Amino acid sequence: DGVTTIAICGMGGRLIADILTAGQEKLSGLERLVLQPNNREDDVRAWLSDYGFKIIAEKVMSEKGKFYEIIVAQPGQQVLNDFEKRFGPRHLEEKSAGFLTKWQRELEKLQVALSKIPEANQADRQALEERIQAIKEAIQDEG
């Protein structure tokens, strides 16, 4: 059909990955994917990494207090670790204002949640503390 770019927007990351898997035969000759998952961005990044696409740009946008991520990819090899899948390799390099705001807000929510978990519930506390630490690492300024 001569299509060089496909955009899939406004649905969950797992569904976007499923759509890409189901339509894999239509992806040959493709120059670019523009993806906007409403959640589970890590599923989209994992799919891209597993199926021969490289993330070339990422952007966080917000509207009415909700954050949206846009991921642009093209054919190419890129191996991502779990940290990069979660936060985005381009986001981790650029640390844009939108990215920092999104994750700072998530960090604050998790810290409030942690304060409400009883000390006796160590497994839940530890899981939340690990998520908090990952966010802190992602948004820290290396300079």
C-alpha positions in Angstrom: 0.0 0.0 0.0 3.0 2.3 0.2 2.4 3.1 3.8 5.6 4.2 5.5 4.4 5.3 8.9 1.8 3.7 11.2 0.3 5.4 14.3 -1.5 3.6 17.0 -2.7 5.8 19.8 -5.1 6.1 22.7 -5.1 2.6 24.1 -3.2 0.5 26.5 0.4 -0.6 25.8 -0.4 -4.3 26.0 -3.1 -3.9 23.4 -0.8 -1.9 21.1 1.8 -4.7 21.4 -0.9 -7.2 20.6 -2.0 -5.2 17.5 1.6 -5.0 16.3 2.1 -8.7 16.8 -1.1 -9.5 14.9 -0.2 -7.2 12.0 3.5 -8.1 11.8 3.3 -9.0 8.1 2.2 -5.4 7.4 5.3 -3.9 9.1 7.9 -4.8 6.4 9.0 -1.8 4.5 7.8 0.4 7.3 9.9 3.5 8.1 8.3 4.6 11.3 5.9 3.7 14.1 4.3 6.4 16.2 2.8 4.9 19.3 0.9 6.6 22.2 0.0 4.1 24.9 -2.2 5.3 27.7 -0.5 3.0 30.1 2.0 0.1 30.2 4.5 1.9 28.1 7.0 -0.8 29.1 5.0 -3.4 27.1 5.4 -1.3 24.0 9.1 -0.7 24.5 9.6 -4.5 25.2 7.7 -5.3 21.9 9.8 -2.8 20.0 13.0 -4.2 21.4 12.0 -7.8 20.7 10.7 -7.2 17.2 13.6 -5.2 15.6 12.6 -1.6 16.2 14.7 1.1 17.7 13.2 4.0 19.7 14.3 7.2 18.2 12.2 9.7 20.1 10.0 9.9 23.2 7.9 12.7 24.6 5.6 13.1 27.5 2.6 15.4 27.0 0.0 16.3 29.5 -3.6 17.3 29.2 -6.1 18.0 32.0 -3.7 16.5 34.6 -3.1 13.2 32.7 0.2 12.3 31.2 0.6 10.7 27.8 3.7 9.2 26.3 4.5 9.3 22.6 7.1 6.7 21.4 8.6 7.0 17.9 10.5 4.0 16.5 12.0 2.8 13.3 13.4 -0.5 12.1 16.7 -1.3 13.9 18.2 -3.3 16.7 18.0 -2.0 20.3 18.3 -4.1 23.4 16.6 -2.5 26.4 17.0 -3.5 30.0 14.0 -3.5 32.4 14.9 0.0 33.6 14.9 1.4 30.1 11.7 -0.4 29.2 10.0 1.1 32.2 11.2 4.7 31.8 12.3 4.9 28.2 15.8 5.1 26.8 15.4 8.6 25.2 13.6 9.9 28.3 16.5 8.8 30.4 18.9 10.6 28.1 16.9 13.8 27.8 15.1 14.1 31.1 12.6 16.6 29.7 10.4 18.7 31.9 7.3 16.6 31.0 9.2 13.4 31.9 10.4 14.8 35.2 6.9 16.2 36.1 5.2 12.9 35.3 7.6 10.8 37.4 7.8 13.3 40.3 4.0 13.1 40.6 4.1 9.3 40.5 6.9 9.4 43.2 4.7 11.6 45.4 1.7 9.2 45.1 3.9 6.2 45.9 5.4 7.9 49.0 1.9 8.7 50.3 0.9 5.0 49.6 4.0 3.8 51.4 3.2 5.9 54.5 -0.2 4.1 54.7 1.2 0.6 54.6 1.6 -0.9 58.1 5.2 -1.7 59.2 4.2 -5.3 59.7 3.5 -5.7 56.0 7.1 -5.8 54.9 6.6 -7.5 51.5 4.3 -4.7 50.3 6.5 -2.0 51.8 9.6 -3.4 50.2 7.9 -3.6 46.7 6.8 0.0 47.0 10.2 1.1 48.2 11.9 -0.5 45.2 9.5 1.3 42.8 10.2 4.6 44.6 14.0 4.0 44.4 13.7 3.3 40.7 11.9 6.5 40.1 14.4 8.5 42.1 17.2 6.9 40.0 15.4 7.7 36.8 14.8 11.4 37.6 18.0 12.2 39.4 20.3 14.8 37.8 23.6 13.3 37.0 25.3 16.7 36.7 
